[in-house]
Amino acid sequence: MALTETPPETVDAASATDASPTPSQPTGLAAVLGSGDHKVIGRLYIVSALVLGLLVVGLGEGFALEGIKPETYDIYGLDSAFQLFTLARIGTVFLLALPLLIGLAMVVVPLQVGSRAIAFPRAAAASYWGWLLGAALLLGSYAINGGPGGGSAEGVDLWIASMGLLVLSVLLAAVSIATTVIALRPAGLYLARVPLFSWSMLIASIMWLLTLPVLFGLLVLMYVDHRLGDSVFVGSPAALYPNIQWLFRNPQIYVVAIPVLGLLGDVLQTVSGARMKLRGVAQAAIAAFGLLSFGAFLVAPSEAALDSFLVIGMGLLAVLPLLALAASCADLFRAGSFKLRAGVIYAVAAFLILLLGVAAGAVGSIPDVLDAPKGGALADNIFFLGVSHAAILAAVIAGLGGIHWWATKVGRQPASEGLGMLAPLVLLLGAALTVIPDLIAGIAGDGLQRNADFTGGYAGGNAAVAAGIALVALGVVIAVVSFLPLLKRRDDAPADPWGGLTLEWLTPTPPPLDNFVADLPVVTSAEPLIDQREET
């Protein structure tokens, strides 16, 4: 048998020929439009929600100013006031609060549960593009005199279709987020050990999947009814908004704010540096609050339904999970330390506003505490507008706080800590001024003062609301300015600026395409980074 030797240069040439070229990642616009990377999708959601959110806040400010002298219609014309009011209400939920939290969850949840990607990445990307198209069509429907009370039949049809697209997009995002938490966890990270923000997003996603299909079915009925021109099931275009009003009152409006509880738990545990002994209580509290947020059964409300023991009981019980979570978080500081960070102020501010809204919702659920406005039903009381604003503003503050807290995962370096401490204080004051006057008018007002729109409330109270919304807008602007460092790359940007306890702090800044550059540690507790430090 003959032995032959292949020259080294031949081997090198063959290896170079056989090796598969490393695929290059797209850059620029192609990287954005065609990306299935959950971090890119999340950033798109966040930026779009902030841009559209400022538009919605501007609408709300106009109505607050109009409410100082509602009989004059100085800002909005009589013909368009009702339509634009519905846009402001719908926009706060579907153009601001929900997409802001979804964007944050898209970035953070896969990192927290140790996943290399989000579940169904193309579906996650489709959820964003569907939401963006739905948002554009929603604004377009109002521009052509559509929406509830619109005079254009085509505009009304477009409004119904755009709402359906927004709902489907949120549901698609919820499927991706929930499946990531349930199915893409590493070994050892049981559901009982999942970080509280991811747990809250799982509960929120489940509640969205249980309640928003009811809204979608109602929209289908509206579309068929309006297209046929029969107006048998829904009624005239002006009746479209009353049929979806259940979305904006308690308990249903609480589903928007469930992630507030997860942010509070994660931030306070991290700054304490301690293990959460009452983790089971905290998780049960978040799950209970989610369960008590189910309000789809009020899709066809009546006075009897609103006065039922079910609604009264849910309203009163909803306060208890918040108190239980607060107790679980307070217990952390018996064994740990405390460091005042901007994220702490954001989380506490969001929680306080949510607690105000839920406590008010409990009071409003008690029979005979509230009276119906003149010519309206009890559900039309401006008191419930205050409750709705509290839940939505708490969600927005939490979303902004989450971006600040996880800035090194959302962007390229930490956010400005100084401006980050100022923004939540401004938002807290603005939210309180926005909510409290409506609660007072709902209890103590007479007749028209109890109307749940810009025609209700006291003149002085509406001036305070106008100041509050202006402060909310200022707080959002300050927060956005504090986020500007996220756009600049820094070679020494810390991966873990807070001494984190959970897996997302193991990924570098900014996170790579597949999230983690090294194998994850074996998960043996809910605080794997504490375990890692103890081992070393």
C-alpha positions as CSV (number, residue, x, y, z in Angstrom):
1,M,0.0,0.0,0.0
2,A,1.4,3.3,-1.0
3,L,1.4,6.3,1.3
4,T,1.0,9.7,-0.2
5,E,1.4,13.1,1.5
6,T,-0.8,16.0,0.4
7,P,1.1,19.3,0.3
8,P,0.0,21.7,3.1
9,E,-0.9,24.4,0.6
10,T,-3.3,22.0,-1.1
11,V,-5.1,21.2,2.2
12,D,-5.4,24.9,3.0
13,A,-6.9,25.6,-0.5
14,A,-9.4,22.8,-0.2
15,S,-10.4,23.9,3.3
16,A,-11.0,27.4,2.0
17,T,-13.1,26.1,-0.9
18,D,-15.2,23.7,1.2
19,A,-15.9,26.1,4.1
20,S,-19.3,27.7,4.0
21,P,-19.1,31.5,4.0
22,T,-20.4,33.1,7.2
23,P,-23.7,34.7,6.4
24,S,-23.6,38.4,6.7
25,Q,-26.3,40.1,8.8
26,P,-28.3,42.8,7.0
27,T,-27.7,46.3,8.1
28,G,-29.6,49.6,7.8
29,L,-33.2,49.6,6.6
30,A,-33.1,46.0,5.6
31,A,-32.2,45.0,9.2
32,V,-35.3,46.8,10.5
33,L,-37.9,45.8,7.9
34,G,-36.9,42.2,7.7
35,S,-35.8,41.5,11.2
36,G,-37.2,38.7,13.4
37,D,-34.9,39.7,16.3
38,H,-37.1,40.4,19.2
39,K,-35.0,43.3,20.4
40,V,-35.4,45.1,17.1
41,I,-39.1,44.5,17.1
42,G,-39.4,45.7,20.7
43,R,-37.5,48.9,19.9
44,L,-39.8,49.6,17.0
45,Y,-42.9,49.1,19.2
46,I,-41.4,51.5,21.8
47,V,-40.4,54.3,19.4
48,S,-43.7,54.1,17.6
49,A,-45.8,54.1,20.8
50,L,-43.9,57.1,22.1
51,V,-44.5,59.1,18.9
52,L,-48.2,58.3,18.7
53,G,-48.5,58.6,22.4
54,L,-47.5,62.2,22.4
55,L,-50.2,62.8,19.8
56,V,-52.8,61.2,22.0
57,V,-51.6,63.1,25.0
58,G,-52.0,66.3,23.0
59,L,-55.6,65.4,22.1
60,G,-56.3,64.8,25.8
61,E,-54.8,68.2,26.7
62,G,-57.1,69.8,24.2
63,F,-60.2,68.2,25.8
64,A,-59.0,69.2,29.3
65,L,-58.7,72.8,28.2
66,E,-62.1,72.5,26.4
67,G,-63.6,71.3,29.7
68,I,-62.8,74.5,31.5
69,K,-65.6,76.1,29.3
70,P,-67.3,73.2,27.7
71,E,-70.1,75.2,26.3
72,T,-67.9,77.3,24.0
73,Y,-66.2,74.6,21.8
74,D,-63.1,76.8,21.4
75,I,-60.8,74.0,20.5
76,Y,-62.8,71.3,18.9
77,G,-65.9,71.9,16.8
78,L,-69.3,70.6,17.8
79,D,-69.4,68.2,14.9
80,S,-66.0,66.6,15.6
81,A,-65.7,66.7,19.4
82,F,-67.3,63.4,20.1
83,Q,-65.3,61.6,17.4
84,L,-62.0,63.0,18.6
85,F,-62.9,62.2,22.2
86,T,-63.3,58.6,21.2
87,L,-59.9,58.7,19.4
88,A,-58.3,60.1,22.6
89,R,-59.8,57.3,24.7
90,I,-59.0,54.5,22.3
91,G,-55.5,55.9,21.5
92,T,-54.4,55.9,25.1
93,V,-54.9,52.1,25.3
94,F,-54.1,50.9,21.7
95,L,-51.6,53.5,20.5
96,L,-49.7,54.2,23.7
97,A,-50.0,51.9,26.8
98,L,-50.4,48.5,25.2
99,P,-47.7,48.9,22.5
100,L,-45.3,50.5,25.0
101,L,-45.5,47.5,27.3
102,I,-45.5,45.0,24.5
103,G,-42.3,46.6,23.1
104,L,-40.6,46.4,26.5
105,A,-41.7,42.8,26.9
106,M,-40.5,41.9,23.5
107,V,-37.0,43.0,24.4
108,V,-36.8,41.9,28.1
109,V,-38.9,38.7,28.5
110,P,-36.7,36.4,26.3
111,L,-33.6,37.7,28.1
112,Q,-35.1,37.2,31.5
113,V,-36.1,33.6,30.8
114,G,-32.8,32.7,29.2
115,S,-34.1,32.2,25.7
116,R,-32.0,32.8,22.5
117,A,-35.1,34.2,20.7
118,I,-38.7,35.0,21.2
119,A,-41.3,32.3,20.3
120,F,-42.6,32.6,16.8
121,P,-40.3,35.5,15.8
122,R,-42.0,36.1,12.5
123,A,-45.3,36.3,14.2
124,A,-43.9,38.8,16.6
125,A,-42.6,40.9,13.7
126,A,-46.0,40.6,12.0
127,S,-47.7,41.8,15.2
128,Y,-45.7,45.1,15.0
129,W,-46.3,45.7,11.3
130,G,-50.0,44.8,11.7
131,W,-50.3,47.2,14.7
132,L,-48.5,50.0,12.8
133,L,-50.8,49.5,9.8
134,G,-53.8,49.4,12.1
135,A,-52.7,52.6,13.9
136,A,-52.3,54.4,10.5
137,L,-55.7,53.2,9.3
138,L,-57.3,54.2,12.6
139,L,-56.0,57.8,12.3
140,G,-57.0,57.8,8.6
141,S,-60.5,56.7,9.4
142,Y,-61.0,59.8,11.6
143,A,-59.4,62.0,9.0
144,I,-62.1,61.0,6.5
145,N,-64.9,61.6,9.0
146,G,-65.1,58.0,10.2
147,G,-65.0,56.5,13.7
148,P,-67.9,56.5,16.2
149,G,-70.4,59.2,15.2
150,G,-68.7,59.7,11.8
151,G,-70.6,60.9,8.8
152,S,-68.8,58.8,6.2
153,A,-69.9,55.3,5.8
154,E,-66.5,54.3,4.3
155,G,-64.8,56.0,7.2
156,V,-66.8,54.1,9.8
157,D,-66.1,50.8,8.0
158,L,-62.4,51.7,8.0
159,W,-62.5,52.5,11.7
160,I,-64.0,49.1,12.5
161,A,-61.5,47.3,10.3
162,S,-58.5,49.2,11.8
163,M,-59.7,48.4,15.3
164,G,-59.9,44.7,14.3
165,L,-56.4,44.8,13.0
166,L,-55.1,46.5,16.2
167,V,-56.8,43.8,18.3
168,L,-55.4,40.9,16.2
169,S,-51.9,42.4,16.4
170,V,-52.0,42.6,20.2
171,L,-53.3,39.0,20.3
172,L,-50.4,37.9,18.1
173,A,-47.9,39.6,20.3
174,A,-49.5,38.1,23.4
175,V,-49.1,34.6,21.9
176,S,-45.4,35.2,21.3
177,I,-44.8,36.6,24.7
178,A,-46.8,34.0,26.6
179,T,-45.3,31.0,24.7
180,T,-41.8,32.3,25.3
181,V,-42.3,32.3,29.1
182,I,-44.1,28.9,29.0
183,A,-42.0,27.0,26.5
184,L,-38.5,28.5,26.1
185,R,-37.2,28.5,29.6
186,P,-33.9,26.7,30.3
187,A,-33.7,23.6,32.6
188,G,-34.3,24.6,36.2
189,L,-36.1,27.8,35.5
190,Y,-39.5,26.6,36.7
191,L,-42.5,28.9,36.4
192,A,-42.2,29.5,40.2
193,R,-38.7,30.9,39.5
194,V,-39.6,33.1,36.6
195,P,-38.7,36.8,37.2
196,L,-41.8,38.8,38.3
197,F,-41.9,41.1,35.2
198,S,-42.0,38.1,32.9
199,W,-44.6,36.4,35.1
200,S,-46.7,39.6,35.0
201,M,-46.4,39.7,31.2
202,L,-47.5,36.0,31.1
203,I,-50.6,36.8,33.2
204,A,-51.3,40.0,31.1
205,S,-50.9,38.1,27.8
206,I,-53.3,35.4,29.0
207,M,-55.9,38.0,30.1
208,W,-55.5,39.8,26.7
209,L,-56.1,36.4,25.0
210,L,-59.2,35.8,27.1
211,T,-60.8,39.2,26.7
212,L,-59.8,40.9,23.5
213,P,-61.3,38.1,21.3
214,V,-64.7,39.3,22.7
215,L,-63.9,42.8,21.4
216,F,-62.9,41.3,18.0
217,G,-66.1,39.4,17.7
218,L,-68.1,42.5,18.6
219,L,-66.2,44.4,15.9
220,V,-67.1,41.7,13.3
221,L,-70.7,42.1,14.3
222,M,-70.4,45.9,14.0
223,Y,-68.9,45.6,10.5
224,V,-71.5,43.3,9.2
225,D,-74.3,45.3,10.8
226,H,-73.0,48.6,9.4
227,R,-72.2,47.2,5.9
228,L,-75.7,45.8,5.6
229,G,-77.1,49.1,6.7
230,D,-79.6,47.4,9.0
231,S,-78.2,48.7,12.3
232,V,-80.0,45.9,14.1
233,F,-77.4,44.7,16.5
234,V,-75.3,47.8,17.1
235,G,-77.3,50.8,16.0
236,S,-76.1,54.0,14.4
237,P,-72.4,54.9,14.1
238,A,-72.8,57.0,17.3
239,A,-73.6,53.8,19.1
240,L,-70.3,52.2,18.2
241,Y,-68.4,53.7,21.1
242,P,-70.9,52.9,23.9
243,N,-70.7,49.2,22.7
244,I,-66.9,49.1,23.5
245,Q,-67.0,51.3,26.6
246,W,-66.6,48.2,28.8
247,L,-62.9,48.2,27.7
248,F,-62.3,51.5,29.5
249,R,-63.9,50.9,32.9
250,N,-63.0,48.6,35.7
251,P,-62.4,45.8,36.0
252,Q,-61.4,45.4,32.3
253,I,-59.1,48.4,32.2
254,Y,-56.9,46.8,34.8
255,V,-55.6,44.3,32.2
256,V,-53.5,47.1,30.8
257,A,-51.7,47.7,34.1
258,I,-50.9,44.1,35.2
259,P,-47.1,44.6,34.2
260,V,-46.9,47.4,36.7
261,L,-46.8,44.8,39.5
262,G,-44.0,42.8,37.8
263,L,-41.9,45.9,37.3
264,L,-42.3,46.8,41.0
265,G,-41.3,43.4,42.2
266,D,-38.2,43.0,40.0
267,V,-36.8,46.5,40.6
268,L,-37.3,46.4,44.4
269,Q,-35.8,42.9,44.6
270,T,-32.8,43.9,42.6
271,V,-32.0,47.1,44.6
272,S,-32.4,45.1,47.8
273,G,-30.0,42.4,46.6
274,A,-31.9,39.8,48.6
275,R,-33.8,36.7,47.8
276,M,-37.6,37.2,47.9
277,K,-38.9,35.0,50.6
278,L,-42.5,35.7,49.8
279,R,-42.1,35.1,46.0
280,G,-45.1,32.7,46.0
281,V,-47.2,35.4,47.6
282,A,-46.0,37.9,45.0
283,Q,-46.8,35.6,42.0
284,A,-50.2,34.7,43.5
285,A,-51.0,38.4,43.9
286,I,-50.1,39.2,40.3
287,A,-52.2,36.2,39.1
288,A,-55.1,37.2,41.3
289,F,-55.0,40.8,40.1
290,G,-55.1,39.4,36.5
291,L,-58.1,37.2,37.3
292,L,-59.9,40.1,38.9
293,S,-59.3,42.2,35.8
294,F,-61.6,40.1,33.6
295,G,-64.4,42.3,32.5
296,A,-65.5,40.9,29.2
297,F,-68.8,39.8,30.8
298,L,-69.8,43.5,30.8
299,V,-69.8,43.6,27.0
300,A,-73.5,44.1,27.1
301,P,-73.7,46.2,30.4
302,S,-76.9,46.9,32.2
303,E,-77.6,48.6,35.5
304,A,-78.4,45.1,37.0
305,A,-75.0,43.8,35.8
306,L,-73.1,46.8,37.3
307,D,-74.9,46.4,40.6
308,S,-74.3,42.6,40.7
309,F,-72.5,40.9,43.5
310,L,-69.9,39.8,41.0
311,V,-68.9,43.3,39.9
312,I,-69.1,44.6,43.5
313,G,-67.0,41.7,44.8
314,M,-64.3,42.0,42.0
315,G,-64.1,45.7,42.6
316,L,-63.5,45.4,46.3
317,L,-61.2,42.4,46.1
318,A,-58.9,43.9,43.4
319,V,-57.3,46.0,46.1
320,L,-56.0,43.0,48.1
321,P,-53.5,41.7,45.5
322,L,-51.8,45.1,45.4
323,L,-51.5,45.2,49.1
324,A,-50.2,41.6,49.2
325,L,-47.5,42.5,46.6
326,A,-46.5,45.6,48.5
327,A,-46.1,43.5,51.6
328,S,-43.9,41.0,49.7
329,C,-41.7,43.8,48.4
330,A,-41.5,45.5,51.8
331,D,-40.3,42.2,53.3
332,L,-37.2,42.3,51.0
333,F,-35.7,45.2,52.9
334,R,-35.6,43.3,56.2
335,A,-32.8,41.1,54.9
336,G,-31.4,43.3,52.1
337,S,-30.3,46.9,51.5
338,F,-31.9,49.8,49.7
339,K,-30.5,52.0,47.0
340,L,-32.5,54.8,45.5
341,R,-32.5,54.5,41.7
342,A,-34.5,56.1,39.0
343,G,-36.1,52.7,38.3
344,V,-37.3,52.6,41.9
345,I,-39.0,56.0,41.6
346,Y,-40.6,54.9,38.3
347,A,-41.9,51.6,39.7
348,V,-43.2,53.1,43.0
349,A,-44.9,56.0,41.1
350,A,-46.6,53.6,38.7
351,F,-47.7,51.4,41.6
352,L,-49.1,54.4,43.6
353,I,-51.2,55.6,40.7
354,L,-52.5,52.1,40.1
355,L,-53.3,51.7,43.8
356,L,-55.2,55.0,43.6
357,G,-57.2,53.9,40.6
358,V,-58.0,50.4,42.0
359,A,-59.0,51.8,45.4
360,A,-61.2,54.3,43.6
361,G,-62.7,51.5,41.5
362,A,-63.5,49.6,44.8
363,V,-65.3,52.7,46.2
364,G,-67.2,53.1,42.9
365,S,-68.3,49.5,43.0
366,I,-70.2,50.0,46.3
367,P,-73.9,50.5,45.6
368,D,-75.3,54.0,46.1
369,V,-72.0,55.7,46.4
370,L,-72.2,57.2,42.9
371,D,-75.1,58.7,41.0
372,A,-75.7,58.6,37.3
373,P,-75.1,61.8,35.3
374,K,-78.1,63.7,34.0
375,G,-79.7,61.8,31.2
376,G,-77.2,58.9,31.4
377,A,-76.5,55.6,33.1
378,L,-74.3,55.0,36.2
379,A,-71.5,53.6,34.0
380,D,-71.3,57.1,32.3
381,N,-70.2,58.8,35.6
382,I,-66.9,60.7,35.2
383,F,-65.7,58.9,38.3
384,F,-64.9,55.8,36.1
385,L,-63.0,58.1,33.6
386,G,-60.7,58.8,36.5
387,V,-60.3,55.1,37.3
388,S,-59.5,54.4,33.7
389,H,-56.9,57.2,33.5
390,A,-55.2,55.9,36.6
391,A,-54.7,52.4,35.2
392,I,-53.5,53.7,31.8
393,L,-51.2,56.3,33.3
394,A,-49.7,53.7,35.7
395,A,-49.1,51.4,32.7
396,V,-47.3,54.3,30.8
397,I,-45.2,55.2,33.8
398,A,-44.2,51.6,34.2
399,G,-43.4,51.2,30.5
400,L,-41.1,54.3,30.7
401,G,-39.6,53.0,33.9
402,G,-38.9,49.6,32.3
403,I,-37.1,51.2,29.4
404,H,-34.9,53.1,31.9
405,W,-34.3,50.1,34.1
406,W,-33.4,47.8,31.2
407,A,-31.8,50.5,29.1
408,T,-28.6,48.5,28.5
409,K,-30.8,45.8,26.9
410,V,-33.1,48.1,25.0
411,G,-30.2,50.3,23.8
412,R,-26.5,50.7,23.9
413,Q,-25.8,52.1,27.3
414,P,-27.6,53.3,30.5
415,A,-30.1,56.1,30.4
416,S,-29.4,59.4,32.2
417,E,-30.0,58.7,35.8
418,G,-30.5,62.4,36.8
419,L,-33.3,63.0,34.3
420,G,-34.5,59.5,35.1
421,M,-35.2,60.5,38.7
422,L,-37.0,63.7,37.6
423,A,-39.3,62.2,35.0
424,P,-41.3,59.8,37.3
425,L,-41.8,62.6,39.9
426,V,-43.2,64.9,37.2
427,L,-45.3,62.0,35.8
428,L,-46.6,61.1,39.3
429,L,-47.7,64.7,40.0
430,G,-49.3,64.9,36.5
431,A,-51.1,61.6,36.9
432,A,-52.5,62.6,40.3
433,L,-53.8,66.0,39.0
434,T,-55.3,64.1,36.0
435,V,-57.1,61.5,38.0
436,I,-58.2,63.0,41.3
437,P,-60.5,65.9,40.0
438,D,-62.5,63.4,38.0
439,L,-63.0,61.2,41.1
440,I,-64.1,64.2,43.1
441,A,-66.6,65.3,40.5
442,G,-67.9,61.8,40.1
443,I,-68.8,61.7,43.8
444,A,-69.7,65.3,44.6
445,G,-70.8,66.7,41.3
446,D,-74.3,67.5,40.2
447,G,-76.1,66.5,37.0
448,L,-73.9,67.4,34.0
449,Q,-70.8,67.6,36.2
450,R,-70.9,63.8,36.3
451,N,-70.6,63.4,32.5
452,A,-67.8,61.1,31.6
453,D,-66.3,63.4,29.0
454,F,-65.0,67.0,28.6
455,T,-68.4,68.4,29.4
456,G,-68.3,67.0,32.9
457,G,-66.3,67.9,36.0
458,Y,-65.9,71.2,37.8
459,A,-64.3,74.1,35.9
460,G,-61.5,74.4,38.4
461,G,-61.1,70.7,38.5
462,N,-60.8,70.6,34.7
463,A,-58.2,73.3,34.9
464,A,-56.2,71.0,37.3
465,V,-56.7,68.1,34.8
466,A,-55.3,70.3,32.0
467,A,-52.3,71.1,34.2
468,G,-51.9,67.4,35.0
469,I,-52.0,66.3,31.4
470,A,-49.4,69.0,30.5
471,L,-47.2,67.6,33.3
472,V,-47.7,64.1,31.9
473,A,-46.6,65.3,28.5
474,L,-43.6,67.1,30.1
475,G,-42.7,63.9,32.0
476,V,-42.8,61.8,28.9
477,V,-40.5,64.4,27.1
478,I,-38.0,64.3,30.0
479,A,-38.0,60.6,30.0
480,V,-37.4,60.5,26.2
481,V,-34.5,62.9,26.6
482,S,-33.1,60.7,29.3
483,F,-33.2,57.8,26.8
484,L,-31.1,59.6,24.2
485,P,-27.8,58.0,25.5
486,L,-29.3,54.6,24.5
487,L,-28.6,55.6,20.8
488,K,-24.9,56.1,21.3
489,R,-22.5,53.2,21.4
490,R,-20.0,53.1,24.3
491,D,-17.2,50.5,24.4
492,D,-17.3,50.3,28.2
493,A,-21.1,50.2,28.6
494,P,-21.9,48.0,31.6
495,A,-23.9,44.8,31.1
496,D,-25.2,44.9,34.6
497,P,-25.4,48.4,36.1
498,W,-27.6,47.5,39.0
499,G,-26.1,44.3,40.4
500,G,-28.9,42.2,38.9
501,L,-30.2,38.9,40.1
502,T,-31.7,37.4,37.0
503,L,-30.5,36.0,33.7
504,E,-31.0,39.1,31.5
505,W,-28.0,40.8,33.2
506,L,-25.6,38.2,31.8
507,T,-26.0,39.4,28.3
508,P,-23.6,42.1,27.1
509,T,-24.6,45.6,26.1
510,P,-26.1,45.8,23.5
511,P,-27.2,42.1,23.4
512,P,-26.0,40.1,20.4
513,L,-28.4,38.5,17.9
514,D,-28.7,35.3,19.9
515,N,-28.7,37.2,23.2
516,F,-26.1,35.3,25.2
517,V,-22.4,34.9,24.3
518,A,-21.7,32.1,26.8
519,D,-23.5,29.1,28.3
520,L,-26.0,30.1,31.0
521,P,-25.4,28.9,34.6
522,V,-27.4,26.1,35.9
523,V,-30.6,27.5,37.3
524,T,-31.3,26.3,40.8
525,S,-33.3,29.2,42.3
526,A,-35.2,32.3,41.3
527,E,-32.0,34.4,41.7
528,P,-29.4,32.5,39.5
529,L,-26.9,35.4,39.7
530,I,-26.9,35.3,43.5
531,D,-26.1,31.5,43.2
532,Q,-23.3,32.3,40.7
533,R,-21.7,34.9,43.0
534,E,-22.0,32.5,46.0
535,E,-20.2,29.7,44.0
536,T,-17.3,32.0,43.2
